């Protein structure tokens, strides 16, 4: 558990799955590789679109 009361654990079956649990009872499940893919594609698109803006 870190200083903000959030526990994070990585699934043993899939290394790309992250689950965070809080003391208040809610949890966050995320696939960080998916978000890296989305950000990467967005950066590539932005790289092609931004030169036409200037």
N, C-alpha and C positions, 0 to 999 in steps of 0.2 A: 504494500500500500504506500502511495506517495504522500506528500505533505497535504494535499487537498482532499484526502479521503477517497481517492479513486484507485481501485485495484485494476490492473490490466494483466491479462493472461493470454498467452498465445496458444492456439490449439495445437496439440501434438500431432494431429492427423494432417492438417494443412498449415504450412508455415505462413501463408499469406492472409490468414484470417486473424483478426484482432478483436477481442471482446473486452470491454471496459465495464466494470460494475462499480456502483457508488453505494455509499452508506444509506442513501435515501431510498434505495430499492430499484432504481432504474438502471438499465444497461444499454450500451451501445455496441452494436456488432458491425464491423466494417471490413471490407476487403481493400487494403491499402493499394494493392497492385492495380485494381480497377481505377482508383482515383488518380494514380500516377499515369495511367494510360490516357484518361480523360484530359489531364493537364498537359500531357505531352502532345496530344493531337491538337489541343487548343493553342499551344505555343507554335506549332507548325503552321496552323491556319493563320494565326496572327502575324507570323513572319511573312507570309505571302500577301496578306491584306494590307498591312501597315505601310509598305512602300507606296502603294497607290493613294494613300491618304495625304502624302506630303508632296 
